[in-house]
Amino acid sequence: MSNFKKMGDRELYDYCREAGTNAHKYKRMLCAAIPEVFKRRLYRKYGFGSIHEFGAKVGGLSHNSVNEAIRVNEKLKDKPKLKELIKDVGLSKLARVANIATKETDEKWAKDVIQLSKAALETKIQDERRSLPGQGFKLENHLIFDNMSSREAFKVDLDPKTIQDLKILKANMKKGTTWNDVFKILLKGKLPKKQRARELKVQAKKICEISGCNKPAVEIHHKNPWAKSKSHENLMSVCQPHHELAHQSDSMIDQKFRQYKLRFS
C-alpha cells in the first residue's frame, strides 16, 4: 500500500488523478456488462438479491445508473457501433443519442459521440430534431402573444428573423411592456429611428446566428475558413457548441456548417 504521508503534493495529486481515471474506466466497463448480467440473472447465482444490489456492491453503481445501463443497451441493441462505445465513453453521451439514432445512422452518430463534447453533441441533436418533418419552427412555441388571455387571439406567420427582432424590440422597452403595448406602438407608427434599428440588430446578434438556436453568441466564426482565405470578412456570431460543430467535418473545415440555415443574411 502506498504511504501517502511520504508523497509530495504533486505525487499525491497524480496518484488521485490516476485512481479517479481508473475508477471511471472500470465503472464504464461494468455498465457495459450490466445488461448481460441482468439477462442471464447472473447476480442470483452469486447471491445478490437484485441487479441493483449487484451493481452497487460490485462496482458502486447507483440504482439510476443500473437502470440507465439497461435502458440505453435496449435502445442500442440494433446499433452495434454505438453500443460498443458504452465501455469507452460511458452512458451520459450515449443516452443523448439513443432516442434519435437509427440503424442507418449508427456509424455517423458513433463518430459524433467520440469527437464532440457533450454540449456540442446535445446541440447537434437539437438541430437534427428541428429538421425532422413536423418539427420545424412554430410561432406558438416562442410565446410571442404572452398577454392574450381573455382576449381575441390570432396567429401570424412570421419568419424567425422578424420574431427575433420583435423580441429584441420588446426587451429594450420599459419594464412591464406587454406584446399588446408593442403592437400598439408599431401601429401608431412610432418605429425606432434608423440608428436605433441598427443598435437593435447588433444586439440581436448577441444570440447565436444559427436558425432556431437561442444560446448566447460567445464566439466568432469565419464562414470563409481562415486557413484558406486568411481574411476576416464574412464573420458570424455563434454559440460555443455550434462553433465546435462548424469544425467537425472530414476535411476539418466548416463544410457542414455552411449547410445550416442562418438567421441573419
C-alpha positions as CSV (number, residue, x, y, z in Angstrom):
1,M,0.0,0.0,0.0
2,S,1.3,3.5,-0.8
3,N,2.5,5.6,2.0
4,F,0.6,8.9,1.4
5,K,2.4,10.8,4.1
6,K,5.7,10.4,2.3
7,M,4.3,11.6,-1.1
8,G,4.9,15.1,-2.3
9,D,1.9,17.3,-3.2
10,R,2.4,16.6,-7.0
11,E,2.9,12.9,-6.4
12,L,-0.2,12.6,-4.3
13,Y,-2.2,14.7,-6.8
14,D,-1.1,12.4,-9.7
15,Y,-2.0,9.3,-7.7
16,C,-5.5,10.6,-7.1
17,R,-5.9,11.5,-10.8
18,E,-4.9,8.1,-11.9
19,A,-7.1,6.4,-9.3
20,G,-10.1,8.5,-10.4
21,T,-9.4,7.9,-14.1
22,N,-9.3,4.1,-13.5
23,A,-12.4,4.3,-11.3
24,H,-14.4,5.9,-14.2
25,K,-12.9,3.5,-16.7
26,Y,-14.0,0.4,-14.7
27,K,-17.4,1.8,-14.0
28,R,-18.0,2.3,-17.7
29,M,-16.8,-1.3,-18.3
30,L,-19.3,-2.5,-15.6
31,C,-22.1,-0.5,-17.1
32,A,-21.4,-2.2,-20.5
33,A,-21.7,-5.6,-18.8
34,I,-24.7,-5.0,-16.6
35,P,-27.4,-5.7,-19.3
36,E,-25.9,-9.2,-20.0
37,V,-25.6,-9.9,-16.2
38,F,-29.3,-8.9,-15.9
39,K,-30.3,-11.0,-19.0
40,R,-28.6,-14.1,-17.5
41,R,-29.8,-13.4,-14.0
42,L,-26.2,-13.9,-13.1
43,Y,-26.5,-11.9,-9.9
44,R,-28.8,-14.6,-8.4
45,K,-26.1,-17.2,-9.0
46,Y,-23.7,-15.3,-6.8
47,G,-26.1,-14.5,-4.0
48,F,-27.2,-10.9,-4.9
49,G,-30.9,-10.1,-4.3
50,S,-31.2,-7.9,-7.4
51,I,-29.3,-6.4,-10.3
52,H,-29.2,-3.1,-8.4
53,E,-27.6,-4.8,-5.4
54,F,-25.1,-6.4,-7.7
55,G,-24.2,-3.1,-9.4
56,A,-23.8,-1.3,-6.0
57,K,-21.7,-3.9,-4.2
58,V,-19.5,-5.0,-7.2
59,G,-18.8,-1.5,-8.6
60,G,-20.5,1.2,-6.6
61,L,-23.2,1.9,-9.3
62,S,-26.2,3.8,-8.2
63,H,-29.8,2.5,-8.7
64,N,-30.3,5.0,-11.5
65,S,-27.0,4.1,-13.3
66,V,-28.0,0.4,-13.4
67,N,-31.4,1.3,-14.8
68,E,-29.8,3.6,-17.4
69,A,-27.3,1.0,-18.4
70,I,-30.2,-1.5,-19.2
71,R,-32.3,1.2,-20.9
72,V,-29.6,2.5,-23.1
73,N,-28.4,-1.0,-24.0
74,E,-32.0,-1.9,-25.1
75,K,-32.2,1.3,-27.2
76,L,-28.9,0.5,-28.9
77,K,-29.5,-3.3,-29.4
78,D,-29.7,-2.8,-33.3
79,K,-26.9,-0.1,-33.3
80,P,-23.6,-2.0,-32.8
81,K,-21.3,0.9,-33.3
82,L,-22.9,3.0,-30.6
83,K,-23.4,0.0,-28.3
84,E,-19.7,-0.8,-28.4
85,L,-18.9,2.7,-27.1
86,I,-20.6,2.2,-23.7
87,K,-17.4,0.8,-22.1
88,D,-15.3,3.6,-23.7
89,V,-17.3,6.8,-23.3
90,G,-20.0,5.8,-20.8
91,L,-23.7,6.3,-20.7
92,S,-24.0,10.0,-20.5
93,K,-23.3,10.8,-24.1
94,L,-24.9,7.6,-25.5
95,A,-28.2,8.3,-23.6
96,R,-28.4,11.6,-25.5
97,V,-28.3,9.9,-28.9
98,A,-30.2,6.7,-28.1
99,N,-33.6,8.2,-28.9
100,I,-32.6,9.7,-32.2
101,A,-30.1,7.3,-33.8
102,T,-31.3,4.7,-36.2
103,K,-29.7,1.6,-37.8
104,E,-28.8,3.7,-40.8
105,T,-27.2,6.5,-38.8
106,D,-25.5,4.3,-36.2
107,E,-22.0,4.8,-37.6
108,K,-22.4,8.6,-38.1
109,W,-23.6,9.1,-34.5
110,A,-20.8,6.9,-33.2
111,K,-18.3,9.2,-34.8
112,D,-20.0,12.2,-33.3
113,V,-20.1,10.7,-29.8
114,I,-16.3,10.2,-30.0
115,Q,-15.5,13.6,-31.5
116,L,-17.9,16.1,-29.9
117,S,-18.2,17.5,-26.4
118,K,-21.4,16.9,-24.5
119,A,-22.6,20.5,-25.2
120,A,-21.9,20.2,-29.0
121,L,-23.5,16.8,-29.2
122,E,-26.6,18.0,-27.4
123,T,-26.8,21.0,-29.8
124,K,-26.4,18.8,-32.8
125,I,-29.2,16.5,-31.5
126,Q,-31.5,19.5,-31.1
127,D,-30.7,20.7,-34.6
128,E,-31.4,17.3,-36.0
129,R,-34.8,17.2,-34.2
130,R,-35.7,20.6,-35.5
131,S,-35.0,19.4,-39.1
132,L,-37.4,16.4,-38.8
133,P,-40.8,16.6,-40.6
134,G,-43.3,18.4,-38.4
135,Q,-40.7,19.7,-36.1
136,G,-40.0,23.0,-37.8
137,F,-40.3,26.5,-36.4
138,K,-43.6,27.1,-34.6
139,L,-44.8,30.5,-33.7
140,E,-46.7,29.3,-30.6
141,N,-43.5,27.8,-29.2
142,H,-42.0,31.3,-28.9
143,L,-44.8,32.7,-26.8
144,I,-45.0,35.9,-28.8
145,F,-48.5,36.7,-27.6
146,D,-47.9,36.2,-23.9
147,N,-50.6,38.6,-22.6
148,M,-53.6,37.5,-24.8
149,S,-55.6,35.6,-22.1
150,S,-59.3,36.6,-22.2
151,R,-58.8,38.4,-25.4
152,E,-59.2,37.5,-29.0
153,A,-56.1,35.6,-30.1
154,F,-54.9,35.1,-33.7
155,K,-51.8,33.6,-35.4
156,V,-49.4,35.4,-37.7
157,D,-46.9,33.8,-39.9
158,L,-43.5,35.4,-39.2
159,D,-40.0,34.3,-40.2
160,P,-37.5,33.6,-37.4
161,K,-35.6,36.8,-38.0
162,T,-38.7,39.0,-37.7
163,I,-39.7,37.2,-34.5
164,Q,-36.2,37.7,-33.1
165,D,-36.2,41.4,-33.9
166,L,-39.6,41.7,-32.2
167,K,-38.2,40.1,-29.1
168,I,-35.2,42.4,-29.0
169,L,-37.5,45.4,-29.5
170,K,-39.7,44.4,-26.6
171,A,-36.7,43.7,-24.4
172,N,-35.5,47.2,-24.9
173,M,-38.7,48.9,-23.9
174,K,-39.6,49.8,-20.3
175,K,-40.1,47.1,-17.8
176,G,-43.7,45.7,-17.9
177,T,-44.3,46.4,-21.6
178,T,-46.6,43.7,-23.0
179,W,-46.9,42.5,-26.5
180,N,-50.2,44.4,-26.8
181,D,-48.2,47.6,-26.0
182,V,-45.5,46.7,-28.6
183,F,-48.1,46.3,-31.4
184,K,-49.9,49.5,-30.4
185,I,-46.6,51.4,-30.7
186,L,-45.9,49.8,-34.1
187,L,-49.5,50.5,-35.3
188,K,-49.1,54.2,-34.3
189,G,-46.0,54.4,-36.5
190,K,-43.6,55.0,-33.6
191,L,-40.9,52.9,-35.1
192,P,-37.3,53.1,-33.9
193,K,-35.1,55.6,-35.7
194,K,-32.6,54.1,-38.2
195,Q,-29.8,54.4,-35.7
196,R,-31.9,52.6,-33.0
197,A,-32.7,49.9,-35.6
198,R,-29.0,49.3,-36.2
199,E,-28.4,49.1,-32.5
200,L,-31.1,46.5,-32.1
201,K,-29.7,44.4,-34.9
202,V,-26.3,44.5,-33.3
203,Q,-27.8,43.4,-30.0
204,A,-29.8,40.7,-31.7
205,K,-26.5,39.2,-32.9
206,K,-25.6,38.6,-29.3
207,I,-27.7,35.5,-29.8
208,C,-26.3,32.6,-31.9
209,E,-27.0,33.2,-35.6
210,I,-27.9,29.6,-36.3
211,S,-31.6,29.4,-37.0
212,G,-33.6,28.1,-34.1
213,C,-30.7,28.5,-31.6
214,N,-31.2,30.9,-28.7
215,K,-27.9,30.3,-26.9
216,P,-25.6,33.4,-26.3
217,A,-23.2,34.1,-29.1
218,V,-19.8,34.0,-27.4
219,E,-17.5,33.1,-30.4
220,I,-16.8,34.5,-33.8
221,H,-16.8,32.1,-36.8
222,H,-15.2,32.6,-40.2
223,K,-17.7,31.5,-42.8
224,N,-14.8,31.6,-45.3
225,P,-12.3,29.3,-43.5
226,W,-9.3,31.3,-42.2
227,A,-6.9,28.6,-43.1
228,K,-7.8,29.1,-46.8
229,S,-8.9,32.7,-47.1
230,K,-6.6,34.5,-44.5
231,S,-9.5,37.0,-44.3
232,H,-11.6,38.4,-41.5
233,E,-14.5,39.1,-43.9
234,N,-17.8,37.1,-43.6
235,L,-17.8,36.7,-39.9
236,M,-20.7,35.5,-37.8
237,S,-21.5,35.3,-34.1
238,V,-22.2,31.8,-32.8
239,C,-22.5,29.9,-29.5
240,Q,-19.7,27.6,-28.4
241,P,-21.4,24.3,-29.3
242,H,-22.2,25.5,-32.9
243,H,-18.7,26.8,-33.3
244,E,-17.4,23.3,-32.4
245,L,-19.8,21.7,-34.8
246,A,-18.6,24.1,-37.5
247,H,-15.2,22.5,-37.5
248,Q,-16.3,18.9,-37.3
249,S,-16.0,17.6,-40.8
250,D,-13.9,15.1,-42.8
251,S,-11.7,18.0,-44.1
252,M,-11.7,19.7,-40.7
253,I,-13.1,22.9,-42.1
254,D,-16.7,24.1,-41.9
255,Q,-18.3,22.3,-44.8
256,K,-21.1,21.0,-42.6
257,F,-21.6,24.4,-41.0
258,R,-22.5,26.0,-44.4
259,Q,-25.5,23.7,-44.6
260,Y,-27.2,25.3,-41.6
261,K,-29.8,28.0,-42.4
262,L,-28.6,31.3,-40.9
263,R,-30.9,33.6,-39.1
264,F,-29.3,36.7,-40.5
265,S,-28.5,37.1,-44.1
